[in-house]
Amino acid sequence: MCGRYYIEEDDGALAQVIEKAQSRKGSGENIKTGEIFPTDIVPVICNNKRLERSVFPMRWGFYRPQSSSTAFNARIETAGSSSFFGDSFRNRRCVIPASCYFEWKSEGKRKIKYKIRAAADRIVYMAGIYTTMQGEDVPRFAVLTCNPTIDIAGIHDRMPVMIPPDGIDEWLNSGKLPADIVPMRASSV
């Protein structure tokens, strides 16, 4: 589920987000654009220390040192009770901007890649959570997933939790639990 997405570098609004993230970059790695894979460093929106919306570079995927694996998605239904995601779910929310995301539909032995974007070619805003790891230059994030809308269900059994542009501040700043916000604010692409 949502193992890849796309950032169109030439998109005016996304270009500004990329530029802001690049200006904050502390390590020598560049902000990735184009097709995004887990472990890439990308622009992510979250609150700064003054609780103001800001853009930061983050690496896609929570790292599991005990298994040397990366978890790049978290189920919204269970993330809050997870020992791995729970603290971030309650305390560190973020929004991942993208031009679109990709899903694969299995048809027999073939997998068909679908490009899923918002209506009117708007930016897609995916709900996420983030964490910091000792010894790493940039935070790590995971995309929250939910049951699909009717139009996505025929392609895949999960989809990213979508935040409408006017719901970003509520997602980042609300004192409510994420699960209490998202069902009211999730939107279809």
C-alpha positions in Angstrom: 0.0 0.0 0.0 1.3 3.4 -1.0 4.9 2.2 -1.6 5.6 5.0 -4.1 4.5 8.5 -4.9 5.5 11.3 -7.2 6.7 14.9 -6.7 6.5 17.0 -9.8 9.4 19.4 -9.4 7.9 21.9 -11.9 4.6 22.2 -10.1 4.6 25.8 -8.8 3.2 25.0 -5.3 5.4 21.9 -4.9 8.4 23.7 -6.2 8.1 26.2 -3.2 7.8 23.3 -0.8 10.9 21.6 -2.2 12.8 24.9 -2.0 11.9 25.4 1.6 12.9 21.8 2.5 16.2 22.1 0.6 17.0 25.4 2.5 16.7 23.5 5.8 18.7 20.5 4.7 21.5 19.6 7.2 23.0 16.6 5.5 24.8 16.4 2.2 21.9 14.5 0.5 19.5 16.2 -1.8 15.7 16.4 -1.6 14.3 13.8 -4.0 11.8 14.7 -6.6 10.2 12.5 -9.3 9.2 9.0 -8.3 9.6 8.7 -4.5 10.6 5.4 -2.9 10.8 4.4 0.8 14.1 5.7 2.4 14.2 8.8 0.1 14.5 12.2 1.7 11.6 14.5 0.7 9.8 17.6 1.8 7.3 17.1 4.6 5.0 19.7 6.3 4.8 19.7 10.1 4.9 22.2 13.0 8.2 23.9 14.0 9.1 24.5 17.7 6.9 27.6 17.8 4.0 25.4 16.5 3.9 27.2 13.2 3.4 25.2 9.9 6.8 24.7 8.3 8.5 22.4 5.8 11.3 20.0 6.7 13.3 17.4 4.9 12.5 13.9 6.2 13.3 10.3 5.3 10.4 8.0 4.3 10.2 5.1 6.7 10.5 4.4 10.4 13.6 2.2 10.9 13.3 -1.0 13.0 16.9 -1.5 14.3 16.0 -5.0 15.7 15.1 -6.3 12.3 17.0 -3.9 10.0 13.7 -3.1 8.1 11.8 0.0 7.3 8.1 0.5 8.0 6.9 3.2 5.5 3.1 3.0 6.2 1.0 2.7 9.4 -2.6 1.7 9.7 -4.6 4.6 11.2 -6.8 2.0 13.0 -3.9 0.5 15.0 -1.0 3.0 15.0 -2.2 4.6 18.2 -1.9 1.3 20.1 1.3 0.2 18.5 4.4 0.3 20.6 6.4 1.2 17.5 4.1 4.0 16.1 2.0 5.0 19.2 4.0 7.9 20.5 4.4 9.5 17.1 0.7 8.9 16.4 -0.3 10.9 19.5 2.4 13.6 19.4 4.1 14.1 16.0 1.8 14.6 13.0 2.9 15.6 9.5 1.5 16.0 6.0 3.2 14.7 3.0 2.6 16.7 -0.2 2.7 14.9 -3.5 1.6 15.3 -7.1 0.1 11.7 -7.0 0.7 8.3 -5.6 0.8 4.9 -7.1 -1.0 1.6 -6.5 -0.7 -1.8 -8.2 -3.6 -4.0 -9.0 -3.0 -7.7 -9.4 -4.6 -9.3 -12.4 -3.5 -12.9 -12.6 0.3 -12.9 -12.7 0.4 -9.3 -13.9 0.5 -6.2 -11.7 -0.9 -3.0 -13.2 0.4 0.3 -12.0 -2.2 3.0 -11.3 -1.4 6.7 -10.9 -3.8 8.2 -8.5 -4.1 12.0 -8.2 -6.5 14.5 -6.8 -9.3 16.1 -8.8 -8.4 19.1 -10.8 -4.7 18.2 -10.5 -4.3 19.6 -7.0 -1.6 18.6 -4.7 -2.4 15.4 -2.8 -1.8 15.8 1.0 -1.3 12.5 2.8 -1.5 12.3 6.6 1.6 11.1 8.3 3.5 10.7 11.6 7.2 11.3 12.2 10.0 10.4 14.6 13.6 11.4 15.2 16.4 8.9 15.7 19.6 9.5 17.6 22.5 9.9 15.2 20.4 10.8 12.1 20.4 14.2 10.4 16.7 14.2 9.4 13.5 12.9 11.0 11.7 9.8 9.6 8.0 9.7 8.6 5.4 7.1 7.8 2.2 7.6 5.7 -1.0 6.7 7.5 -3.3 4.4 5.6 -7.1 3.7 5.8 -9.7 1.6 4.1 -10.1 2.7 0.5 -12.9 4.9 -0.9 -15.2 3.2 -3.4 -13.2 4.5 -6.4 -9.9 3.1 -5.0 -11.3 -0.2 -3.6 -11.2 -1.9 -7.1 -7.5 -1.2 -7.2 -6.2 -1.8 -3.7 -7.5 -2.6 -0.2 -5.8 0.3 1.5 -5.1 4.0 0.6 -3.3 6.9 2.2 -5.3 9.0 4.6 -6.0 12.2 2.6 -6.1 15.6 4.2 -7.8 18.4 2.3 -5.8 21.6 2.0 -8.1 23.4 4.4 -7.7 20.6 7.0 -3.9 20.7 7.3 -3.8 23.1 10.3 -6.4 21.0 12.1 -4.4 17.8 11.5 -1.2 19.4 12.7 -2.5 21.5 15.6 -5.6 19.7 17.0 -5.6 18.5 20.6 -7.8 15.7 19.4 -6.5 12.2 18.7 -5.8 11.7 15.0 -8.4 9.0 14.7 -11.1 11.6 15.9 -10.1 14.0 13.1 -9.4 11.9 10.1 -12.8 10.2 9.6 -14.3 13.7 9.2 -11.5 15.1 7.1 -10.5 12.3 4.9 -11.2 13.0 1.2 -11.2 10.9 -1.9 -8.9 11.5 -4.8 
